[in-house]
Each structure stands twice: as C-alpha cells, then as structure tokens.
C-alpha cells in the first residue's frame, strides 16, 4: 500500500452514516464490511463522522470542507496506480454529488480529480 495513494472524501449534506454508505455499497464489486466499511476496487473505504463538523464553518469557500459532517477514508489494500486511484476518487465524488451532497476530495493527487 502506498500512503500517497490514499484519499479522503469530505462529505456534507447527508444525515446519517447509512445515507453515506448507500452509494458506496452500490459500486460494482463492492463488498460490505462492518457497518461503516466497504471494499471497492482494491480499496478499504471507511465512513466516519467528523468530530469537528460545524455547519457554519463548512460554508467557508477555502477550508470549509474540513468541517463537513463526514470523512470517507479510502485506502488501497493492494498495489494500484495513481490513475486507478484518480478514477476511483472521481467516481466517489460523482456518486455523492449525484445524491445531492457537497463533496471535496483531499489527496496528494487531488488536482487530477
């Protein structure tokens, strides 16, 4: 696993962990783990409530995503490429946007997403 290929999707606008998990478990080949985890495309994905969530601070254009309600941590479990992780990050972003949530990807490769 390469730490440089991990990414976090900061998600806001979804009320419950189940709401956040729903689009993730619908990915092709997804394997559900614990109540907050799923494996997708060779990645272990965990959903965590953001302890620093603050709706008023989340409105800030520059760093507001740090105060979004949910952290979706994506960690590759097997060798992968940056291209594959960029593709997954885009797919994760897109499913949350389609669900009406706000989402921001944080990664070493975020400028490619």
Buried (B, 14 or more C-beta within 10 A) or exposed (E): BEEEBBBBBBBBBBEEBEBBBEBBBEBEEBEEEEEBBBBBBBBBBBBEEBEEBBEEEBEEEEEBBBBBBBBBBBBBEEEBEBEBBBBBBEBBBEBBEEBEBBBBBBBBBEEBB
